[in-house]
């Protein structure tokens, strides 16, 4: 899956089927000239159903198909025969998809479980045939109910990635490089800001064949929560991560200040994000000799109130320790 094929936001127009008309029919056969009403009921209109599919991780398949229409119900017929129900239409989406009303932006549903199905547009009920309306006063009713019209909705689908660990950092902090080293993911890596334009997922292999999922989120800049840069478009992906890994390069002017800027952006976007487990990884530590690392460690011990580690993706330093720490945090 290339970066350009990652789609996490689409708008759809969905229409359910109309219910079928009830039948107006009077029973006639040999030797029975006045058999009475026997018009059957109309069939139900088809639903539009949104279904969670664990084999998908993007909304790309909906990029060029925005309209979904279910079948109409069949009309009733003689001998109390009911019309066929209209065929339902299924729209498969990845786990973690949020369904919003496009007009009000209210959240209608969230799909987080495998196979979960939501009827987003309910098919119209079929009309009742004329045999339902027979009574002692009117024994041959010549009317039946029309079917109920289907529903139409404009909805917006937003994907929030389901991952155990979310990588948070400024552009060019080394997030993609770290993901490529400790997982089998192959994100785009280059020496300029905003190399990553779409989230990347990777599976981290741990001891005894155990695994956890890590997500690389495009770089956040100061003011992202107000719409600056591109990071604000993807901050929602962090909402589903149980642990946040803050990546700050060792050559940053002030590590504590960079961490607090990132934390403040998350707070302004959604204060609930601060309730998640947090860990700081100081990347590119291969640029530090032992003396500089000791000085920095002494300084950080007094400044930071959360755990931190020194790592180097290029030199393969501290990576197993990082995995151990993340696994411990995920399983507390």
N, C-alpha and C positions, 0 to 999 in steps of 0.2 A: 504494500500500500504506500503510494508516494504521498509526499506532504500535500500536494495539490488536491488529492482525493479525500482529504479529511474535511468533512462538513459537519458542523455541530449546531447549525441553526437553519431551520427551513419553515416556510409558511405553507399551509395546505388549505384547500377548500374541499370539504367532505359533504356528500349528499346521500342520505339513506333512501331506500326504495319506498314508493307509495304502496299502501295496502290495496289488494284487489277488490273489485266490486262484488257485492253479494248478487246472487242470481234471482231473477223473477221468473219462476217456471211453475207450471201446473202439470201434475202427473197425468199422463195419458198412455194407455195401452189397451190391447184388445179386451173387450168386455168390461173395461173400467173407463167410463167416459168422463167421470168427475172424480179423479183421484186426489184432488186437493193439492196444495202448494208443496213443492219439494225442491225449491231453489237452494243451492248450497252456498256456503260462506266463501268470501274471498280470502286469499292467502296473505300472510304477513309480508310486508316489504323487508328487503334485506337490510341488515345492520352494517355500519362501518365500524370495524373493530381494530383497535391498536393493540399489538401483541409484542411482548418483550422476547427478543431472540438473542440468546447468549452467544451466538456465532457472529454477531455483528458488533462493530465498534465505531461506526460512523454513519451519518445520515446521507452519505453520498448518493445512495440509490434513489433518494427522493429529490435530488437536485433538479432533475429534468421532468419529473412527473409530480405535478402539484394538485391535480384534481382526481378525486376518488368518488365514484358513484356506484351504489349498490343496485341490484335488480329490483324491479317492481314485483309485487305479489300477483299471482294468477287470479283470474276471475272465477267465481263459483259457477257451477253448472247444475244440470238436472240430477235427480236421484240423490239430492243432498250431498253431492260431490263438492268437496272443498277445493279451492284453487291451490296451486303449489306455492309454498313460501319462496320469496325472492332470495337469490343467492347472496350470502354475506360477503363483504369485501374485507380482507385482512391487510393491515399495514404493519409490517414487521419493523421494529426499531431496536436499537441496542439497549441493554440494561443501563439504567441511570438517566433515561429520557424523561424530561419534564414536559407536560402538555399544558399550554396556556391558551386562554381565550384571546385571540388577536386584538379584539377591540378594547377589552378592559384590562388585559395583561394579568388577569387573575389566574392563579395556578388551579387547574382542574384536577389533574392527577399526576402522580409520579410512578414510574415503572422501575422497580428495583429487584423484582424476583423473576427467576426464570419461568417462562410460560405464562406470566401474568397477562390477562386480557381485560381491556377496558372498552365497553361499547360507547363510542364517542358520539355517534349519531344513530338513534334508534329507529328502526323501520316502522312505518305506519301500520296500524292494525287493519286487518281485512274487514270489509263490511259483512253484516249478517244477511243471509238469504231470507227470502220471503216466508219460508216455513216457520221461522221464529215468531212471526207476527200473527199467526193464526190464532183466533179465539172464537168464542161462541157467537160473538156478534159479527165478526168479519172472518168468515171461513175461507175466503179465497183472496187474501191480500195480494195486490198487484204492485207491490213496491218492495224495495230492499235497500239496505244501507250502502252508500258509496264507501270506498276505502279511505282511511285517514292518510293524509299527505305525509311524506317523509320529512326529515329535518335537514337543515343546511347550517353548516358552521364554518367559520374561518378560525383555524387553530394555528398555533405556533409551537413547533417542537424544538426544545433546547436539550442538548446533550451535556450532562455533567459526568465526566469520566469517573468510573469506579476503580480506584487504585488504593493500595495500602499506604504508600508513601508519596508525597508530592514534593517535588524539588522547587524551591523558591529562591530567587536571586536576581541580581541586576543582569542586564544583557552582558554577554561575554564573560560571565563568572566561571564558566567551565561546566555547566549543568549537562549539556549534551555529551561532552567528553566523558564525564563520570558515568552517564547512563550507558554509553557505548562500551565502557570497560567492564562494568559489573553486571551487564545484561547482554543479551544477543541482539539488542536493538541496533539499528544503523541510522541514527539521526544525522542530519546534515551538520557538518562541523567546519567552521571557518573563523579566521581571526578578524571578525568585525561584528558590530552590535546587530541584534535582531536577526542572527542567522536562522534561529528557530522561529518560524511564523505560525506553526500549529503544534499542539501538544503531541508528545511521543510517549508510547508505553513500552516498558520492558519488564521481563520477568527475571527477578534476581534468584539465582540458584543458591540455596543455603545448605547447611549440613544435613546429612541423612535424607537427601532427595526432597527436602522441603523447599518451598518457594514463596516469594511474595512479589507483589506488583509495584513498580515504581513509575511515576509519571513525570516527565520533563515539561514544565509549563513555560511558554515564551516569557522572556525577561520582563520584569516589572521595573518601571521607572517612577521617580517621585511625582506624585500627582496622577498615578494610574487610576485610582478610584474615581477621579473626576473626569476621566476620559482621555488623559494624555498618553501618548505612546500607543502600543497595541496590547499591553498586558491586561488592561481592564476587560478586554473581550474574553479573556480566558480565566479570570479570577474565579468564575463560578466552578471551574473544574477542581479547584482546591477544596471546595465545600465538602466533597465526598471522601477526601483522604483522611485517614485516622491519625496519621503522623505527618508533620511538616519538617522537611530537612532544608534548613537555610544554608545556602552556599555563598560564602564570602571569600574572595581571593586574598591570599596572604599579603599581596602588595597593595591592598586597599589603604588609603590614607588613614582611615579610622574604622576599624572592624566593628566596634560597638555602635558607632553612629550609623553605619550601613545597615546593621541588623535592626536598629530601632526605626529607621526609615521604612524598611520592608514591613516591619511589624505594624507600623502606623498605617501603611496602605491597606493591609488586611483588616485592621480595626475599622477604618473608615468605610471599607466595602461591606464588611459583615462582622460585627463584634463577636459573634459566636465562634469565629475562626480561632480566637485566642484561647478557647477552651481545649484545643487539640494539643497532643503531645508535640514538643518542639526539640529539635537538636540542631546545633550549628556545626557545619563542616567547613574548616578553613582550608580552601583548595590551593593548589599550586605551591604546597609547602616544600617541594624540592628546591625552590629558590632560596630557602632559609638554611643557614648552617645551624649546628647544634646550639651555638651561643645565642644567635638571634631568636631561635625557637624558645629557648629557656627564658629569655627576657620577655618575649611576647606572652608566654604562658603565665609568668608572674603577674604581668599587667592585666591579662584577661581574667585571672582568678579573682581579682578584686572588682572587675567591672561587670562581668556577666553572672546572671543568676540561673542560667540553664546550662546543661552539659554541652561540651564542645569537643571536637576531635580535629587533628591535623591529618589531611589526606593529600595524596598526589595521584591523579589518574595516570599521568604520563609515566611516572617512576614507580607506579604500583605500590605506593606507601600508604599504610593505614586502612586499606580497603577491607581486609577481613575484620578488623576491629570495628569498622563502620557497620558492616553487615551484622556482627554480633550485637552491637548496641541497638540497631534498628529492630532486629528480631526480638530482643528483650522488651523494647518499648511496645511493639505490636502485640506481644503476648502477656503483658502485665494484667 
